[in-house]
Amino acid sequence: MSEMVTFRTDGAIAEAVIDNPPVNATSAGVRQGLADAIERFAGDPALKVMIVRCEGRTFVAGADIKEFGKPMVGPNLTKVIEMLDALEKPTVAAVHGTTLGGGFELALACHYRIADPATRFGFPEVKLGLLPGAGGTQRTPRLAGLATTIDLVTTGKQINARKALDSGLVDRIAEGDLAEAARAYAKELAESNAPARSAGTLPMPEDDPALFEESRKTIARKMRGQPAPLLALEAIRLGYDMPFAQALEREYAMCLEAISSPESKALRHVFAAERQVAKVPGLAADIEPRKVDKAGVIGLGAMGRGITMAIAGAGIPVTAVALDEEHLAKAMGAIEKMWGSSVKKGRMSQEQMDRQMALITRSTNPADLADVDLVIEAVTEDIDIKKVVFAELGKVTRPGAILASNTSFLNIDTLADASGRAEDVCGMHFFNPAHVMRLLENVRTARTAPDVVATIMNFGKRIKKLPVLSGVCDGFIVNRMLSKRSREGFFLVEEGASPEAIDKVVLSFGFPMGPFALGDLAGLDVQAAARKSRAATASARELRADFVEQMVAAGNLGQKTGSGWYVYDENRKASHNPETDKMIAAHAEKHGLKLREIGEEEILQRLIYAMVNEGAKILGEGVAPRPHEIDVAMINGLGFPATTGGPMFWADQIGLDKVLATIEKFRAEQGDEYWTPAPLLVERAKEAKGFYA
Ligand code: 3H9
């Protein structure tokens, strides 16, 4: 018997207990151990019912992702599941934690299911560019009907134990200890001579072509550029076209095909990278984070409010300090309105909202931050104002309290100097809206204490963010790379590409939005202010491409005024803006620019390679410790399509020699100033390596 599965018996009841930390994935040892257990159970006439359950924090959370793409060792999961399903004596899955993917499929192949009340069920395969490959698309509809199956299989959404019970996916919810309850259930089944009960013998629910059609449309709209959800939907249909056993074979073949797709490879890379960034290189594993029992936020504009909501939303008390009573009332009113709307939509209970509101201590006096363990500063993005705030924070907070700035591009070292407590100072850069966006760029200066780094990484996770560590530089990872795309976008417009053509290319690549539509959404005034703050270091060509300033001067600030690069109707639906054409033509005439046709490939390469090259600089300078940080930050902060794996992974797939050759071509056409290749890119391309290798 494999060490990962223990086989025990007690009278007529057998138990196969899986123990494969951390998440009981069906690694080779688990599959072999289960196969052995099934044979022993089948071969012993004294045994009447077998329980399959797991030690540790969860039932099987899926197939072992780390084994994908490697040669199969021992029986594959579908084979083990087939053996379970075919048993002539009943089996009971006793599930808890996150019963996901292959784990959910394993449970569905057992004949009866009992769940701990806190269990979550789901098929996250689509998030890895896959579809369930061990019967999920065939057993689920037979047990739970089409609508639930389509929702589970195509979105990766999870359901709770109650919903699983109501939909027929589990038979019972355990009261008290799960293992005890499972044993009692198994005894009941044994005593009543309950039959083996394969979901495969049930009929498919009545076909509903309209529902399939509707789902195809929803997938095309909401999961643009992702092949897996559509494949998963088509796999459900197999149940109507062929017998159960054949449908299982076909489903598995589709899953294997998906595993070898570039999208799945990229999404699996993202899964691993998102976990890798939590482990900061060079930080001793035993370093103790400082305790954070109470936090503070100073500055309650849109960002400060979002940060306050994220902290209180995670159950952590937070003192929220505004400039004066008027700002405080406005901020608290806005927070109440946002949470109130979640309550109205049924996404949050009134009790939860009340609890969260009660965690916020309101103040207009920075001295009230004397008892907090961590302060996040989110005042106006002005270095002089922030310096004053940091000097005050250095005095009013207790020694050892962490002082973090939410600045997007100001120098945190300057703030560290102002505080007089440089080792306690760091950046915590949230993305707008801060209570929603997952990415958190944590910034360490050369003087930030290691335990401060450990604390902000840990705190980020506690407030349900995805913290990524960056060093100090202008714009950190995301905004620094984005600024290169924006610059190239303006240059492309000056050269003759229309904002709509550029947006279309970016959208087809897989971004949720093109750069010009994004500018209109964020507000052209905001973009103009950012350009102004960087004017001192901008080139003459960058300053000349002053489209944003022209629109702002004409009172067109984007969506909020109904006009920007696009015009907007009352429902904020965008359409072509003839004024934009006029502005571009007049601009060309004024500066004697010749407009030319620019192909989609050039548009894409200019925009994305500009970011890749900057990413290589960020990596080469050590601002990002690894390429993982860059990919994770760009996917979660800017919407860089996850199916590409992020800019650095994507460039590796193309081949850095090819990327470099194109950058050299742009350099010859556009000049050294914008296209000098990053030294790291040149070095890796020469060595025929990638950023990751
Ligand atoms: C599948 O099942 C295909 C089948 O349909 C068909 C087959 C034929 N494998 O996330 P965490 C590791 S596809 C290997 O930080 P949490 C993870 O890398 C699979 N390792 O914890 C990390 O290790 P490390 C469908 C896995 O508590 C550690 O566990 N299943 C796997 O925040 C802790 O992870 C999924 O897609 C795995 N399947 O969340 C489930 N899962 O520390 C994916 C996790 O060395 N997993 N690890 O970096 C999850 O969603 C979350 O990990 C989970 C726990 C909710 C389970």
Residues whose N, C-alpha, C, O or C-beta is under 5 A from the ligand:
A	BS01	3H9	P22 V23 A25 A61 G62 A63 D64 I65 K66 L77 T98 L100 G101 G102 P124 E125 L131 P132 G133 A134 R275
